[in-house]
Amino acid sequence: VVRAENAHGISLPSPMSEPIMVGMNELNSGLDMSEARASLLSGDVVELVNATSVDSSSMKLVWEIINGKYLEGFYIYARDLDEDFERTYKMLTVLNAGSVSSCTVSGLHKFREYEFFIVPFYKTVEGKPSNSRIARTLEDVPSAPPTAMEALLLNSSAVYLKWKAPPIGSINGILRTYHVLVRGVDLRSNYSKLLSNVTIDASSPNLLLANLTEGVTYTVSMAAATELGMGPFSNPATLRLDPVTKQLDQSSVRYPINHEVGDDILTKPWFIAVLGTILALMMVSFGAMVFVKRKQMMMKQSALAALRGHQANGVLKFPTYTAGGGDGYWTDPSGILWRQPVARPKDHIQDYAPVGTMPADQGARNRYVGID
């Protein structure tokens, strides 16, 4: 900071300059780090006094500094102790620890038990860890509904329902009760009426629905609750007793009756892609078959038209087949060819036939002459 001065006094200070790091003596620096290491590791530097829950995901830590000569800050560690989950660490760095004696650690899991401890540090030297404190974050409402709801038909007017608790990581406390809502639905007018609101102890995740009417559509939804309140309700599951078959109508409900869209294979992107590919291949194959069949029919029609054109000219030409030595043509039955006859001796017919002498009256009666 710079100030100007004249006969009347001193001016206002100038703006503060940027910080400048001056060089240090290597020997003094080495001695300083050695002293810091000895101070941080030889005795207790900080004591963790208390760890208190602020809400379901935050804890407040309070500590007391015992030896702050070589102290730049703290590393605060939070270790998850819940056996049902993977053991994880969370670390937070706090600087300027000389004037700080407490800190709030946020972003913790709800209703989880944590172990906290503090490690002091000076530059690159880490000191001895402090004592540890164990505390649990506060309870909260469940963040997910019950799952795996199933229906079992007992008779023509009663259905037995059972389900499972929400995933353990989403209960966020001690499960106390379940709340079940049963509604009657008029699908034509899109109207629903609340028929029953039942609270069930968490130790018995089942319910018997009696006095159901055949042909009426019912919806069932439920929510889990802790000491702090209810979580979200599940998607409504549809129930309908078929008046003809006296069974649950499977066109309106699938087993289990969990209507989570993400759990339905029919809505998976990969299933839709595979189904579309199969349909496309079937359509292409069908089109190719129709094209080939039509092509064959057109070729047959062209051949018949050409044959009929030859017959219309009055002469049907066949390829000829010539056998050696003959002067005539014969048809070959196997190849439909004209074939010359094979040379063979001919029977010579007499130019004149012998005439027998007969009486005149007998010759009148016989007008014809026999020929041998």
ZILIN-V295946 format. One record per residue. N is the residue number from 1. RES is the residue in one letter. OMEGA is omega as a letter, one per 40 degrees, with the letter a starting at -180 (999 if undefined). Layout:
BEGIN
N:RES:OMEGA ; N:RES:OMEGA
END
This chain:
BEGIN
1:V:a ; 2:V:i ; 3:R:i ; 4:A:a ; 5:E:i ; 6:N:a ; 7:A:a ; 8:H:i ; 9:G:a ; 10:I:a ; 11:S:i ; 12:L:a ; 13:P:i ; 14:S:i ; 15:P:a ; 16:M:a ; 17:S:i ; 18:E:i ; 19:P:a ; 20:I:i ; 21:M:i ; 22:V:a ; 23:G:a ; 24:M:i ; 25:N:a ; 26:E:a ; 27:L:i ; 28:N:i ; 29:S:i ; 30:G:i ; 31:L:a ; 32:D:a ; 33:M:i ; 34:S:i ; 35:E:i ; 36:A:i ; 37:R:i ; 38:A:a ; 39:S:a ; 40:L:a ; 41:L:a ; 42:S:a ; 43:G:i ; 44:D:i ; 45:V:a ; 46:V:i ; 47:E:i ; 48:L:a ; 49:V:a ; 50:N:i ; 51:A:a ; 52:T:i ; 53:S:i ; 54:V:i ; 55:D:a ; 56:S:a ; 57:S:a ; 58:S:i ; 59:M:i ; 60:K:i ; 61:L:i ; 62:V:a ; 63:W:i ; 64:E:a ; 65:I:a ; 66:I:a ; 67:N:a ; 68:G:a ; 69:K:i ; 70:Y:a ; 71:L:i ; 72:E:a ; 73:G:a ; 74:F:i ; 75:Y:a ; 76:I:a ; 77:Y:i ; 78:A:a ; 79:R:a ; 80:D:a ; 81:L:a ; 82:D:a ; 83:E:a ; 84:D:a ; 85:F:i ; 86:E:i ; 87:R:a ; 88:T:i ; 89:Y:i ; 90:K:a ; 91:M:i ; 92:L:a ; 93:T:i ; 94:V:i ; 95:L:i ; 96:N:a ; 97:A:a ; 98:G:a ; 99:S:a ; 100:V:a ; 101:S:i ; 102:S:a ; 103:C:i ; 104:T:i ; 105:V:a ; 106:S:i ; 107:G:i ; 108:L:i ; 109:H:a ; 110:K:i ; 111:F:i ; 112:R:i ; 113:E:a ; 114:Y:i ; 115:E:a ; 116:F:i ; 117:F:a ; 118:I:i ; 119:V:i ; 120:P:i ; 121:F:i ; 122:Y:a ; 123:K:a ; 124:T:a ; 125:V:i ; 126:E:a ; 127:G:a ; 128:K:i ; 129:P:i ; 130:S:i ; 131:N:a ; 132:S:i ; 133:R:i ; 134:I:i ; 135:A:a ; 136:R:i ; 137:T:a ; 138:L:i ; 139:E:i ; 140:D:i ; 141:V:i ; 142:P:i ; 143:S:i ; 144:A:i ; 145:P:i ; 146:P:a ; 147:T:i ; 148:A:i ; 149:M:a ; 150:E:a ; 151:A:i ; 152:L:a ; 153:L:i ; 154:L:i ; 155:N:a ; 156:S:a ; 157:S:a ; 158:A:i ; 159:V:i ; 160:Y:a ; 161:L:i ; 162:K:a ; 163:W:i ; 164:K:i ; 165:A:i ; 166:P:i ; 167:P:a ; 168:I:i ; 169:G:a ; 170:S:i ; 171:I:i ; 172:N:i ; 173:G:i ; 174:I:a ; 175:L:a ; 176:R:a ; 177:T:i ; 178:Y:i ; 179:H:a ; 180:V:i ; 181:L:i ; 182:V:a ; 183:R:i ; 184:G:a ; 185:V:i ; 186:D:a ; 187:L:a ; 188:R:a ; 189:S:a ; 190:N:a ; 191:Y:i ; 192:S:a ; 193:K:i ; 194:L:a ; 195:L:a ; 196:S:i ; 197:N:a ; 198:V:i ; 199:T:a ; 200:I:i ; 201:D:a ; 202:A:a ; 203:S:a ; 204:S:a ; 205:P:i ; 206:N:a ; 207:L:i ; 208:L:i ; 209:L:a ; 210:A:i ; 211:N:i ; 212:L:a ; 213:T:i ; 214:E:i ; 215:G:i ; 216:V:i ; 217:T:i ; 218:Y:i ; 219:T:a ; 220:V:i ; 221:S:a ; 222:M:i ; 223:A:i ; 224:A:a ; 225:A:i ; 226:T:a ; 227:E:a ; 228:L:i ; 229:G:a ; 230:M:i ; 231:G:a ; 232:P:i ; 233:F:i ; 234:S:i ; 235:N:a ; 236:P:i ; 237:A:a ; 238:T:i ; 239:L:i ; 240:R:i ; 241:L:a ; 242:D:a ; 243:P:a ; 244:V:a ; 245:T:a ; 246:K:a ; 247:Q:i ; 248:L:a ; 249:D:a ; 250:Q:i ; 251:S:a ; 252:S:a ; 253:V:i ; 254:R:a ; 255:Y:e ; 256:P:a ; 257:I:i ; 258:N:a ; 259:H:i ; 260:E:a ; 261:V:a ; 262:G:a ; 263:D:a ; 264:D:a ; 265:I:a ; 266:L:a ; 267:T:i ; 268:K:i ; 269:P:a ; 270:W:i ; 271:F:i ; 272:I:i ; 273:A:i ; 274:V:i ; 275:L:i ; 276:G:i ; 277:T:i ; 278:I:i ; 279:L:i ; 280:A:i ; 281:L:i ; 282:M:i ; 283:M:i ; 284:V:i ; 285:S:i ; 286:F:i ; 287:G:i ; 288:A:i ; 289:M:i ; 290:V:a ; 291:F:a ; 292:V:i ; 293:K:i ; 294:R:i ; 295:K:i ; 296:Q:i ; 297:M:i ; 298:M:i ; 299:M:i ; 300:K:i ; 301:Q:i ; 302:S:i ; 303:A:i ; 304:L:i ; 305:A:i ; 306:A:i ; 307:L:i ; 308:R:i ; 309:G:i ; 310:H:i ; 311:Q:a ; 312:A:i ; 313:N:i ; 314:G:a ; 315:V:i ; 316:L:a ; 317:K:i ; 318:F:i ; 319:P:a ; 320:T:i ; 321:Y:a ; 322:T:i ; 323:A:a ; 324:G:i ; 325:G:a ; 326:G:i ; 327:D:i ; 328:G:a ; 329:Y:i ; 330:W:i ; 331:T:i ; 332:D:a ; 333:P:a ; 334:S:a ; 335:G:a ; 336:I:i ; 337:L:i ; 338:W:a ; 339:R:i ; 340:Q:a ; 341:P:i ; 342:V:a ; 343:A:i ; 344:R:a ; 345:P:a ; 346:K:i ; 347:D:a ; 348:H:i ; 349:I:i ; 350:Q:i ; 351:D:a ; 352:Y:i ; 353:A:i ; 354:P:a ; 355:V:i ; 356:G:i ; 357:T:a ; 358:M:i ; 359:P:a ; 360:A:a ; 361:D:i ; 362:Q:i ; 363:G:i ; 364:A:a ; 365:R:a ; 366:N:a ; 367:R:a ; 368:Y:a ; 369:V:i ; 370:G:a ; 371:I:i ; 372:D:999
END
